[in-house]
Amino acid sequence: MAGSTFHEGLTPLNSAPTQTSDDAHDYYTKGDKIVDAVAPTGPIADRWTTRRFENRLVNPANRRKLTVIIVGTGLAGGAAAATLGEAGYNVKSFCYQDSPRRAHSIAAQGGINAAKNYKEDGDSTFRLFYDTVKGGDYRARESNVYRLAEVSTNIIDQCVAQGVPFARDYGGLLDNRSFGGVQVSRTFYARGQTGQQLLIGAYQAMERQVAAGTVTQYTRHEMLELVVVDGKARGIIARDLVTGEIETHLADVVVLASGGYGNVFFLSTNAMGSNVTAAWRAHRKGAYMANPCYTQIHPTCIPVSGEHQSKLTLMSESLRNDGRIWVPKNRDDCDKDPRDIPEEDRDYYLERIYPSFGNLVPRDIASRQAKNVCDEGRGVGPLVGDFRRGVYLDFTDAIARYGKAGVEEKYDNLFDMYERITGENPYEVPMRIYPAVHYVMGGLWVDYHLQSNLPGLFVTGEANFSDHGANRLGASALMQGLADGYFVLPNTIRDFLADGPFPAIDESHPEVVAAQTSVKERVDRFLSIGGTRSADSFHRELGNIMWEYCGMERTEPGLRKAIDMIRELKQAFWSDLKVLGTGDTLNQSLERAGRVADFIELGELMCIDALNRRESCGGHFRGESQTEDGEALRHDEEFAYVAAWEWGGDSLEGGQPVLHKEDLIYTAIEMKQRSYK
């Protein structure tokens, strides 16, 4: 492996960082350093196997006495509910959708990674581990990432046994394709519907447990508060979105699998209902929020077409296997039909700048380069304002190579979706794509067992921060969600539950009553403001601020301006919000108000986190920290740490977040500046 040396994991290879810059000093309070108290040691290849054996067991009779609440029914939540239900625990599963099958995991297109090495092209568990750490720009915990790579092979076996219809080659064997940031083929896929097929597998496994009586489903329920009793998570307060009833649900442990917060940008590829409320309510109760500024901008999305939009559409990264990305070399050609631009006047800029990886560079790099060429005035497509936001993704060569039928076999549903949205036939005219918010690497802080700093609160999938560092490689989100749900959480949560059954609590407990009261008062406050603006109008304004100043490039002046603007927006929100209807019935205006209020507070923290981190790494690009040729420049000696933020009160009331740092020490991989050239 060029540029890499295998280390067993016994000796630290870097020193603890010491931060000397402090751009955000007037926006936060310094807290104590933290460590992952359950982090394993020893040879990295043995850590997960050893830990599974060391973790205590819960005998079957005691499992029947223990209740687990799981918020979210995507791949992480659905897989966890199915697995824990099968083990005999009493599981309560919550989702705000009308069916668990509508969880946003269903929208994932391209595939799922696993180190099976079916192509015999040099893949291995260590290579998947290395690619993931490098792809995340050395800002992830190595033990967590190695475990993910190790478990990846089990996921494929599990899903095949469930009947997931993965693509197969001519001989009937499971097929693979490549994704960004790697030079092997390790991505298993089901055309452009991989997330849908994997979610159906998890859903049917969960429904089997519903029928068996171990899992109880609560659809159309939104978590609005975490119940913390004697310092431990013991339940949630949820609102029935149909009747408006505020309900209390208590348990021995709470698992959040509620997805990411990309909709803080308003325009994203996330489902319209995706939100941060479950995680943010836990954060306000004391759970640390880690690395919130690490957001992923996906390079292949259908461009914005005007200010009327409320949603953007992903075009799978798998398209970069065969499509070639280019823009005109000359600005004067941007108005031309792309078919009339000769080959010598096209700039295949990713192939030019990164000859080793070409169009399959990681997402953060592909996105920044698309922005760069558009900023130069070489973007294509219609003017949106005074700016052309688009580059071409061209399949002319692929169609010549495979024939139209061969391309259809791989990508027909994606091509059809593109044509339905844009009215353009991508078999005849190159697709137009542009980066859009897609995923977040930040999330609630968890230890190696996926438990937050709040005992009894476990966090899985995109809702936690643990596996992807500052940039996620393509096809790794599905891998993490199913790894956490099927294999990791069931083997770590039992160590906590081995101390149960825990003392029973009921709805009359003072801390439960306080949680109930806070939810009801918050609902009443939304309904009573009586202003003139909708929650959506505030959300769109927040998204514009976030995209402009905390999007693909961040600077100190821009972030300071954004923080001031968000605080002004927050003040306006609480004085001029208009929520129609009442709280005792279906009320989507009320739902949106709660979600936008949390997004505003999150956006402020994201900007503070980005301001504090005066380096460029992965999806976090500070204009002040780049190489001579415009690439991201890390500063490991200062910032090789996880930023874990504690809620310190509302900024409008003088509160400041508290920063706790967890040093990142590598023992199996040497930290290097990334290069994909």
N, C-alpha and C positions, 0 to 999 in steps of 0.2 A: 504494500500500500504506500504509494508515493507520499513522502512528507509525513509519514506516521510510523511510530514505533510501538509495538505491543508492550504493555506493562501489566503486570499481574494485579496491581492495585494494592500494594503493600507499603508504598512510600509516597509521600506528598511530592508532587511535581511543580507546584507553584506556592508562593507565599500568600498569606492573607493580605487583602488590599488595604490601603490607607488612603482615604479620600482627602484630597487637598483643596479641590475646587468646591464651591458651595453656592451655586447660582440661586438656589431656592431658599436660602437661609432665613428669609423673612416670612416664609410661608408655612414652615413646619417646625416641630419640636423634635429634638434628638432623643431617642429611646435607647434602651439597653440592647446589646447584641443578642441574637438568639441562635440556637443550634437545634438541629434535628436530633432530639434525644434518643430516638429509636433507629437512627441510621446504622446500617450494618457495617462491619469491617471485614478484613480478610480478603482473599483473592476475589476479584470482582465476579468471576464466573461462578463462584460458589455462594454468593451472598444471598440470593433469593431462595435457593434450595435450603440453605441453612436456616434462614429466617422462617420459612414455612414449617420446618420441623420444630423450631424453638417456640413458636406461638402456641399458646395454650388452646386446648380443645373445649368444646361445649358438648356435653353428652346429649343424645337425642331427647331424653325426657325433659331436660332443662330448656332446649330450644323451643319446645311447645309453650313455655311460660314466658318467652321473650318476644317483644314487639318491636319491629323496625319500621320507621316511616321513611319512604323514599319519595322525594320530590323530583319529578321529571320521568318521562317514559321513553326517552330516546335510546340510543344504543347503550349508553352507560347505565341509565336508570332501568330500562327494560331488562337488560341482561342481569343486573343485580337483583331485581325483583324475582325473576325466574329462578336464579341460582339459590338465593336465600330461601325462597318459598320451597323449592325442591329439598333443601336441607332441613326443613321443618320449622323454620321461624314463622311467626305471624307477621305478615308484611302488609302495610298500608301504602298503596301507590297513588300518587297525586299527579294530575296534569291539568292545565287550563284548557286544553283542547277538548273537543267532543269525543275523541277517541285517542288512545295511546298511539295509534298508527299515524297520527298527524304530527307527531314530534318532528322537529326540524331535521333530524338525522335522515329523514326520508328524502331530503333534497340533495344529498351528497351524490356525486355523479361518477367520478373517475375510477376509484378503486380503493383497495386496502393493502397495505404493505405486509409482507411476511418474509422471513429469511429462510425460505425453503430451498433456494438455489436449484430450482427445477430446470433452469436454463443452463446450468453448469458454466456460468459466466463469472465465477469468483465470489459469489455472495456468501455470507456467513452471518452468524449472530453478531460477531464482533464488527463486521463491516456495516451492518445496519445500525449498530450502536454508534460507531464512529461517524457515519453519515449524518445521523440525527443530531449528535452533539455539535458537529461542525456546522450543519445546516442551521442550528439554533445559535450559532456564533458564540459557542462556549459560555452560554449563560443558563445552562440546565444542570441539575444534579446528575452526576454520572451513574450513581447506583440506581436511581429511578429509570434512567434511560436504558441501562443494560437490562434491567428486568423487563422493560417493555419489549426490547428486541428478542429476549429469550422466550417470552410468552407468545410472541407473534405467531409462531408455528402452530401452537395449540389452537389458536383462533380459527385458522383455516379448517383444521380437522373438525372442530365443533360445528362450524357453519355448513360444511359439506354434509355432515351427519344430519343436520336439520333440513337439508334439501335446498340450500341456497344455490341457484343456478349459475355458478361461475362459468365464464367463457372457457371453452376447451379448444385444443388444437385439433388438427385433422385426425390425429391418432386417438383422440378421446381424452388426452391428459389435460389437466388444468393449465390454462394459458397464463402468461404474464406479459406486462408491458412496462415501459419505463416512465418515471415521473421526474420532476425537476430535482436537481441537486445530487443526482446519482449517475453512475455509469454502468449499472446492472439493471436487469429486468426482474423486479420483485413484486410488482403490483398486480394483485388478483382483481378481477373486475367482472361485472355483469353488464355488458354494453355500457351505456351511460346512466345506468340506474342502480349502481352498486349499493348506495345507501338505502334505497327502497327495499331491495331484496334482503339486505342484512337486517333491516328493521322488522320486516315481516317474520324473519326467523326468530328474532328476540321476542317479538309480539306473540307468536304462536306458542313459544315456550312459556311466556308469562301467562297466557290465557289457559294453558294446561293447569297451571297452579291456581288460577282463579277457580277453575272447575273443581280442583282438588280441595279448595277451601283454605289454602294457606295464604293466598293473596287476595286482598280486598281493593277494588278499584274505586277511585274518586275522580271521575272526569268532571270537566267544567268547574274545577276548584283551583283557586289561586292562593298560594301561600303569601300572607301579608305580615307575618311576624314569627320569630323564633321564640319558643318558650325555653327559658334558661332558669333552672331551679338549683340552688346551692352550687352555682358555677358550672353546671352540666346541662347540655342540651337534652330536653325531655319532651319536646313536642313542637307543634306549630299551631298558629291561628290561621285559618283559611276562610276565604269567602266563596260561598256557592255563587257562581257567576250567573246562574239562572234565577235563583230566588232572592239573592242578595243576603242570605243568612250568614252571619259570622259564626263559624264553628271552631271548636277546640278539639284537637286531636293530640293525645299523649302517647308516649312510647318510651322504650328503654334507650333508644338511640335514633338519631336523625341522619339521613343521608341526603345530601343535595346533589342532584344530577341535572341541574336546571339549565345547562348550556352557557353560551357566552353572551357578551354584552356589546356586540358590534353595532347594534342599532342605536347606540349613543350618537352615532354619526348621522342618524335619520336615514340617509340613503345607504343601503348595504345589500348584500345578497341574502341576508337572514330573512326568515319569515317575519311578516309584519308584527306578529305577536311576541316574538322573541324579546326578552327583557332581562334586566339585572335584579329585579325586585327581591327574589328569594335570597340571592347571595348578598345583596346590599343590606337587607334587614338583618342578616346574620352578622355582617360587618359592623353595623351599628350596635349590635349586642356584644361586640368584643372580638369577633373573628378577624384576623389580619387579612388585608387585601394585598396580594403580592404582585409586583411588577405590572401595575395596571396600564402603563403606557405601551406595553408590548402588544401592538395590534398588527394584524396581517392584512396587507392590501393585495388582493389577488389580481394577477396581470391579465387574465382572460375573462373579461365580463363585457356584456353588451353596453356600449357607451351611453352616458346620459344624453337624452334627446331634448330636454327642456325642463323648465321649472315646475311643470305639472306633476312630475313623477314622485312616487312615494316608495318605490321599490326598484332594485336593480337585479339583473339576472346573470347568474354565473354561466360561463361556458367552460366545460371541464378542462382541467390542465392536461388531460390525456390527449387533447387535440394538438398539443405541442409536440407529440411524438411524430406526427406526419405533416402538420401545418408549418409553414415558414413565415416568420414575422418580418415585416418590412415597412418602410415608409419611402416616399420619393426622396431622392437626393436633393432635388431642387424644390424650393417653396412654390415656384410657379406651377408645378405639376400637381399640387394638392387638390385642385379642382377637377382634374382630368378623371375620366373613367380609368380605373386601375388596369384594365386590360389593354389600354392604349399606351401605357408607360413601358418602354422597352426595358429589357433585363439590365442593360448597362446603366440605366438611370434609377435603379432601385437600390436602396440601402438595407441589406439584411443585417441590421446593426448588431443583433445578439451573436450571430455567426461571426461577424467581423471582430467584435470586442472580446468574445469568449470562445475561441476556436475549439477548446477541449470539450465544452459542454453545449455550446451553440444555443439552440432554442430551449434547452432543458436546464438552464441555470435555475437556482432557487427563486421562489416567488418574489422575495423582497428586491432582488437584483433586477429581475425582469420588469417589475413594476416601476422602479426608479428610472430605468433606461427608457421606458415608454414615456414617462413624464418628461424626461430630458429632451427627447426628440420633438415632443409636442411643444415644449417650452421654446425650442429653437424655431418654431413656426412651421414644422414639417408634419404636423398632425393632419389627419384626413377625416372626411365626413362633414356633415353640416356644421355651420357655426352655431355654438351655444353661447350666447352673449357675443364676445369677440374672440372666441377661442375654439379651435378644433380639437376635440378630445377623441382621438382614435388612431390606431395603427392597423395595418392589414395582417390578417392571418390567412395565408394563401395555401390552398390544397391542390393547385394546378399540378405540381410535380407528383403528389401522392396519387392523384387520379390517373396520371399518365403511367405511374408505376404499377398500381394495383388494379386499375380500371374502376369505373364508377361503382360497380357491384361490390368490389373489395372494400372501398371506402364506406359504402352503405352498411356493410356487415358490421363494421366497427363503430360507426358514429351516426347511424341514420336518425335516431331519436334526437340527438343534439342538433343535427342539421335541420331537422323538421322544426324544432323549437325555435331556432334562430330565424328561420324563414317566417314562422307565424308572428314573431314579435317585430321583425324589421321589414318584412315584405320583400326581402332580397334572397335570391337562391344561391347558397354558398357553393353549390356545385358549379356555378357559372361565374359568380363574382366573389372575390375574396371577402371573408368576414371582416367586419370592423370590430375591434376590441379595445378596451381601455381598463386600467386598474380600478378596482372598487374594494371597499371594506368587506372582508369575508369571514375572518376568524380572529380570536384573541388568544394570545399565549398567556396573558395575565389572568389572574383569578384568585380565589381564596387560597391562602397559604395552607399547605398540608405537610405532614411529616411523611416518612417512608411508608407508614401504615395507611396513608390517605386520611388521617385524622387532623382536623384543624387544631389551632391552639386552644379552642374551646373543647374540653372533654365531652365525648359523646356526639360530636358533630363531625361527620365524615363527608368528604367532597370528592366527586368523581368526574371524569370526562373533562369537557371544556370548561366546566365551572371551577376547576382548580388550576393551579399554575405549573404543575410539577414536571412535565416531560419534554417540553419543546423549546425551552430557552427563549430567545428573542425572535425566533422565526420557526414556524412549523413547515416541515417538508410535506409536499403533496402526498395524499393517501395515508397520512399518519394519524389523522383525526379519528377515522373509523377504527384504526388499530388501537389507539388509546382507549376509546370508549368501550370497546368490547373487552380489551384486556382488563380494564378496571372492573367492569361489571361481572364478567364470567370468572376471572381467575385471581385478580389481586384483592379486591375488597372482601370476597368471601373468606380469604385466607388471613386477612389482617383484622377484620372486625370481630372475629371470634376471640381474639386475644383480649379485646375490651369486654366483650359479652361474657367471657368466662367468669367475671366477677359477679354476674347476675344470678338469679333475678334480683333486680334493684328494688328498693323500697317504693311501694305504690304511692302515687300522688293523684289527686283528683282536681276537678275544676274549681274547687273552693280554695285551693292553695293560694296564698297572697301573691306569689310571683306569676301564677297563671292568670289570676284576676287582673293583675297589672298589665299583662300582655293583651288580654281581651280588651281592656279599657282603652289602651293606647291605639288599638286598631279602630275601635268605634269612634274615638275622638278625631282621629285622622280622617276617616270617611266623612264625618260631620263637617270638619273644617273645609274639605274640598267642596262640599255641597253649599257651604254658606258664604264663600268668598264673593260670589255674585259680580264678577268682573265682566270684561268684554271680549276676552280672547280665549280661543280653544286650546286644549292641551297640545293638539297637533301643531298649532302655529308656534308655540314655544319650542316644541321638539324640532321643527324644521330650522328655527333660528339657532338652536344649540348645535344641530348638525352642521350648519354652515360654518359656525365658529370652529368646531372641532376639525373639520376637513381643511379649513384654511390655515389653521395655526398648529394643529396637532395631528396632521395627516401624514403625507409621504415625506415631508421635510419639516423639521422643527428648528426654531432659533430662539435664543433667549428673549429678544424683544417681542417676538411673536407670541411666545408662551405667556409672558407677563401680560401682554394685551389681552390674550384669551382669558386668563384668570379674572381680570377686571371685568371683562364683558360677561362672563358666566355669572359672576356675583351680581352684576346689575340685572341680568336675566332672571336670576333666582328671586331677587327682590320683586321684580315685576310679576313673576309667576304667582307668588303668594299674595299679591295684592290685586291682580287683574285677571285671574283665571275664571273662566265661566264653565261650570259643569251643569249640563242639562239633566233633567229627570230627578229621580230619587234613589236612595240606597237600598230599597227593599225589593228590587226587581232587576231584571237584566238591564245593565247600564254600561255600555262600552265607553261612553264619555268619562265615566268615573274610573273605569279600569285604566284608561290611558293617562288620566291625571296622576294616578299613583305611580305608574311606570315612568312617566316623564319627570316627576319630582325626584325619583331616585337617579335617573340618568343625569340630571343637572348636577347633583352632588358628586356622582361618579366622574363626570367630565372635568369638574374642578380638580379632583384628585389626580386624574390622568395627566392633566397639564402640570401639576406640581411635581409629579413623579418624572415626567419628561424633562422638566426644567432642572431638576436635581441631577439627572444623569447626563452629564456633559461629555458624552461619548456617542459614537454611532455603533450600533450593533443590531444586526438582523433588521427587523421591521422598524426599529427606532433609529431614525437618521437625524442627527443634529448637524445643521449646516456648518457649525464651528469645528466639526471633527470629521474631516475627510482627507483622503490622500490627494496627491497632485492630480491624479486622473479621475477624481470624483467618487472613489469607492469609500465604503464605510471604514472608519478608523476607530478601533476599540482602544480603551485604556485600562488594561487588566490590572495594573498596579493600583488603580483607584476604584474601579467599578466591578470587579469580579465578585459580586455579591447579589443576593436576592433582596430586593427592597420590600419589606413587609410592613404595611402601613396599618396603624391602629387608629380607630375612630377617636377623634379628640374634640368632638363637638362641632356645631354648625358655625361656619365662618362668619355668618351674619351676626352671630352672638359672641364673636371673639374667639371661637374655637380654632384649633390647628391640629392637623393630623400628626401622629407621632411615628417617626421612622425607626424601625428595627431592622438591623442588617444581619443576614445569614451569609457568612463567607462561603464562596464556592472553591473547594479544594479538589483538585484532580489528582488521581493516583493511577489511572489507566490510560489517559490520553494527555499528551503535551498540548498546551494551548498555543495556537498559532494564528496569525492573521489569515482570514479566509482568502482563498484564491480559486477561481473557477476558470481561469484563462488557460 
